[in-house]
Amino acid sequence: MSSSTIAASNLNTKINTYQTSIAIVGCGFVADYYLKALPLHPELKLLGVMDRNSDRASKFATYHSISRVYNSLEELLADDNVEIVLNLTNPNSHYSVSKAALEAGKHVYSEKPLAMEMSQAEELVNIAEQKGLYLSSAPCSLLSETAQTVWKALRENQIGKVRLVYAEMDDGLVHRMPYKKWLSQSGIPWPYKDEFEVGCTLEHAGYYVTWLTAFFGPAETVSAFSSCLISDKQTDVPLDCNAPDFSVACIKFASGVVARLTCSIVAPHDHSLRIVGDDGILGIKDCWYYGAPVYIKRSINIGRKRLENIWKQNYPLVRKAPRLGYRGSQQMDFCRGVAEMAAAIIQERPSRLSARFSLHNNEIVLAINNSLETGSPYKLTSSFEPVEPMSWAK
């Protein structure tokens, strides 16, 4: 056995046996999804939780049998055993909580968006880099079996040169749904006021933006339009602002690929992806399912007639997706991004969801969302180093 093989084996043993200690800030609706996926990652050890609403934190901890509830953010950050802080707070608190954690010397994994303003996101990245800390932002669905399979098919040139991408993140008329009755597993209500005020673009565009930048590299320009089509979301409390409930963006990548991304909580549910190449179409039906089937459609020529998309075949997943043990509108391992960060720390390598990668994606999403005000093409200012596929998907 070669020395390099032995070294790799020793590193894998270390990763499998060492537990990275984490703590959660924010015990709201999304936190239950992280706890549901946590058993899939025994390498992550949850030390405790904290929420500005102490009663909510206590109920959450009791439900999930979490031994420690921190009384304040300061108390959590003072715990030397905490290595990674999971920032699951309201989007408007992401910047302040992440900044405090980084300044306390903690690695940070934040829910999306990284920050609500580009200057704030840049500041967080600069602090992380200056202190030699890891900083990543959700979503981590790029690490899913489905996304990694799509990426593998692209690397294998299965559909030839890619020209165009259509990506949809439409969720139907959410304000007509019984959203006031939606509860998380531990009984936390869906935060509809925050969701409507932040808007579907900042909440959901990242699910496909992260895939596209990983697949096709940094974006150059974003030409977008967004609008609030329905100002009255039938809430029982007034909204402080009307965020866009519809957006459409054309993203041009430095590689030459152009993508059209649509987000709304108005149009019928559609989470599909179609990547158009010279030799076929590569696609999926829903990016919120880590094991969603991947298909390829091809054209055939019959005499002088060309029949489009006549032959469809499934492209095998690189591996089987885990079962999360619940039903719902998604099947996502929310902890996979945290586990990727923990592995990167142990291996002393860049995280696949690096700070610069997260920053670039944050800039794209903000450009789409803010087109409500700008109404003009936006030229990207950030970039990132190429992302590596997962080892099991190469």
BELNORPE-V433617 format. One record per residue. N is the residue number from 1. SS is DSSP state (A for helix, B for strand, O for the rest). Layout:
BEGIN
n = <N N>
ss = <SS SS>
END
This chain:
BEGIN
n = <1 2 3 4 5 6 7 8 9 10 11 12 13 14 15 16 17 18 19 20 21 22 23 24 25 26 27 28 29 30 31 32 33 34 35 36 37 38 39 40 41 42 43 44 45 46 47 48 49 50 51 52 53 54 55 56 57 58 59 60 61 62 63 64 65 66 67 68 69 70 71 72 73 74 75 76 77 78 79 80 81 82 83 84 85 86 87 88 89 90 91 92 93 94 95 96 97 98 99 100 101 102 103 104 105 106 107 108 109 110 111 112 113 114 115 116 117 118 119 120 121 122 123 124 125 126 127 128 129 130 131 132 133 134 135 136 137 138 139 140 141 142 143 144 145 146 147 148 149 150 151 152 153 154 155 156 157 158 159 160 161 162 163 164 165 166 167 168 169 170 171 172 173 174 175 176 177 178 179 180 181 182 183 184 185 186 187 188 189 190 191 192 193 194 195 196 197 198 199 200 201 202 203 204 205 206 207 208 209 210 211 212 213 214 215 216 217 218 219 220 221 222 223 224 225 226 227 228 229 230 231 232 233 234 235 236 237 238 239 240 241 242 243 244 245 246 247 248 249 250 251 252 253 254 255 256 257 258 259 260 261 262 263 264 265 266 267 268 269 270 271 272 273 274 275 276 277 278 279 280 281 282 283 284 285 286 287 288 289 290 291 292 293 294 295 296 297 298 299 300 301 302 303 304 305 306 307 308 309 310 311 312 313 314 315 316 317 318 319 320 321 322 323 324 325 326 327 328 329 330 331 332 333 334 335 336 337 338 339 340 341 342 343 344 345 346 347 348 349 350 351 352 353 354 355 356 357 358 359 360 361 362 363 364 365 366 367 368 369 370 371 372 373 374 375 376 377 378 379 380 381 382 383 384 385 386 387 388 389 390 391 392 393 394>
ss = <O O A A A A A A A A A A A A A A A O O B B B B B B O O O O O A A A A A A A A O O O O O B B B B B B B O O O A A A A A A A A A A O O O O O B O O O A A A A A O O O O O O B B B B O O O A A A A A A A A A A A A A O O O B B B B O O O O O O O A A A A A A A A A A A A A A O O O B B B O O O A A A O A A A A A A A A A A A O O O O O O B B B B B B B B B O O O A A A O O A A A O B O O O O O B O O A A A A A A A O A A A A A O A A A A A A A A A A A O O B B B B B B B B B O O O O O O O O O O O O O O O O O O B B B B B B B B O O O O B B B B B B B O O O O O B B O B B B B B O O B B B B B O B O O B O O O O B B B B B B B B B O O B B B B B B B B B B B O O O O O O O O O O O O O O O B O O O O A A A A A A A A A A A A O O O O O O O A A A A A A A A A A A A A A A O A A A A O O O B B O O O O O O O O O O O A A A O>
END
